[in-house]
Amino acid sequence: MKRHESLHPLTHHHHHTLVMAQKLKKFSDSDRIQPTTREVIDFWIQDGEKHFRDEEEVLLPLYAQYESMNQPCIQEMLIQHVEIRSYIRQIRMNQSAKPELFRQLGALLEKHVRLEERTIFPMIEKVVPENYLYQANGQYHRDSHSGY
């Protein structure tokens, strides 16, 4: 799907999130709980948490200037943000987390990225003037993997 250039940083973040999601969805090795927990926490601290802030503090307020936020897909996006934060918290607090917790997080991350890429971003691209999309681009955090 062709994405507006100004949203490329967020799409790059999503790519790395999908890589993590695939890994977590397949997770089954209880002996790898500790290193996987560390990987999830590092992912969250380095990129996930900042990415959510980019969307909640930059992108959605910009969108709200042009369109109502009272839409089921926007509500679902924000609910998923809360649910993902909850999974991360559970993993951080429970060093003996069950593999199912990781798989559930992986499935939710994938679902979340698909919602944003297929529904939310096209809505934003449609209503927000291009020059404001470009201005928002300068406010996104730099991805720890690509520097984008």
C-alpha positions as CSV (number, residue, x, y, z in Angstrom):
1,M,0.0,0.0,0.0
2,K,1.4,3.4,-1.0
3,R,1.8,5.6,2.0
4,H,2.2,9.4,2.1
5,E,5.9,10.2,2.4
6,S,5.4,12.0,5.7
7,L,4.0,8.9,7.3
8,H,7.0,6.7,6.3
9,P,8.7,7.0,9.7
10,L,5.5,5.5,11.4
11,T,5.3,2.8,8.7
12,H,9.0,1.9,9.3
13,H,8.1,1.6,13.0
14,H,5.2,-0.7,12.1
15,H,7.5,-2.9,10.0
16,H,9.7,-3.5,13.1
17,T,6.6,-4.1,15.2
18,L,5.4,-6.7,12.7
19,V,8.8,-8.5,13.0
20,M,8.4,-8.6,16.7
21,A,4.8,-9.7,16.4
22,Q,5.7,-12.6,14.2
23,K,8.4,-13.7,16.7
24,L,6.0,-13.5,19.6
25,K,3.1,-15.2,17.9
26,K,5.4,-18.3,17.4
27,F,6.9,-18.2,20.9
28,S,6.7,-21.5,22.7
29,D,10.0,-22.1,24.4
30,S,9.6,-21.7,28.2
31,D,13.4,-21.8,28.5
32,R,13.6,-18.5,26.5
33,I,11.2,-16.5,28.8
34,Q,14.0,-14.3,30.3
35,P,15.7,-13.3,27.0
36,T,12.3,-12.8,25.3
37,T,11.1,-10.7,28.2
38,R,14.3,-8.6,27.8
39,E,13.7,-8.3,24.1
40,V,10.1,-7.2,24.5
41,I,11.0,-4.6,27.2
42,D,13.9,-3.2,25.0
43,F,11.5,-3.0,22.0
44,W,9.0,-1.1,24.1
45,I,11.5,1.3,25.7
46,Q,13.4,2.0,22.5
47,D,10.5,2.3,20.1
48,G,7.0,1.1,21.1
49,E,6.3,3.6,23.8
50,K,7.6,6.5,21.7
51,H,5.7,5.4,18.7
52,F,2.4,5.5,20.7
53,R,3.3,9.0,21.8
54,D,3.9,10.0,18.2
55,E,0.4,8.8,17.3
56,E,-1.4,10.1,20.4
57,E,0.4,13.4,20.8
58,V,1.2,14.4,17.2
59,L,-0.8,12.5,14.6
60,L,-4.2,12.1,16.2
61,P,-4.4,15.7,17.5
62,L,-3.6,16.9,13.9
63,Y,-6.3,14.6,12.5
64,A,-8.8,15.9,15.1
65,Q,-8.4,19.4,13.6
66,Y,-10.0,18.1,10.4
67,E,-12.3,15.2,11.4
68,S,-14.2,13.9,14.3
69,M,-12.3,11.5,16.6
70,N,-15.7,9.9,17.5
71,Q,-15.2,7.0,15.1
72,P,-15.1,3.3,16.0
73,C,-11.7,2.7,14.3
74,I,-10.1,5.5,16.2
75,Q,-11.6,4.2,19.5
76,E,-10.4,0.7,18.6
77,M,-6.9,2.0,18.0
78,L,-6.7,3.8,21.3
79,I,-8.2,0.8,23.2
80,Q,-5.5,-1.4,21.5
81,H,-2.9,1.1,22.7
82,V,-4.1,0.5,26.3
83,E,-4.3,-3.3,25.8
84,I,-0.7,-3.4,24.4
85,R,0.5,-1.3,27.3
86,S,-1.2,-3.8,29.7
87,Y,0.6,-6.7,28.1
88,I,3.9,-5.0,28.3
89,R,3.3,-4.2,32.0
90,Q,2.3,-7.8,32.7
91,I,5.5,-9.1,31.0
92,R,7.6,-6.6,32.9
93,M,6.1,-7.5,36.2
94,N,6.1,-11.2,35.8
95,Q,9.6,-12.7,35.1
96,S,8.0,-16.1,34.7
97,A,5.3,-15.1,32.2
98,K,3.7,-17.9,30.3
99,P,4.4,-18.3,26.5
100,E,0.7,-17.7,25.8
101,L,1.1,-14.1,27.1
102,F,3.8,-13.5,24.5
103,R,1.7,-15.1,21.7
104,Q,-1.3,-13.0,22.7
105,L,0.8,-9.8,22.6
106,G,2.2,-10.8,19.2
107,A,-1.3,-11.3,17.8
108,L,-2.5,-8.0,19.2
109,L,0.5,-6.1,17.8
110,E,-0.1,-7.5,14.3
111,K,-3.8,-6.7,14.5
112,H,-3.0,-3.2,15.7
113,V,-0.5,-2.4,12.9
114,R,-3.0,-3.7,10.3
115,L,-5.7,-1.4,11.7
116,E,-3.5,1.6,11.5
117,E,-1.9,0.9,8.1
118,R,-5.1,-0.2,6.4
119,T,-7.7,2.1,8.0
120,I,-6.3,4.9,10.2
121,F,-3.5,6.1,8.0
122,P,-5.6,6.3,4.8
123,M,-8.2,8.3,6.7
124,I,-5.6,10.7,7.9
125,E,-4.0,11.0,4.5
126,K,-7.4,11.8,3.0
127,V,-8.3,14.8,5.2
128,V,-5.1,16.4,6.6
129,P,-3.5,18.9,4.2
130,E,-0.1,17.7,2.9
131,N,1.9,20.5,4.3
132,Y,0.7,19.7,7.8
133,L,1.5,16.0,7.4
134,Y,5.0,17.1,6.5
135,Q,5.2,19.3,9.6
136,A,4.1,16.4,11.8
137,N,6.8,14.2,10.3
138,G,9.5,16.3,11.9
139,Q,8.1,15.5,15.3
140,Y,8.3,11.7,15.2
141,H,11.0,9.9,17.2
142,R,13.8,8.2,15.3
143,D,13.5,4.4,15.0
144,S,16.3,2.5,16.8
145,H,16.6,0.0,14.0
146,S,16.8,2.2,10.9
147,G,17.2,5.7,12.3
148,Y,14.1,6.7,10.3
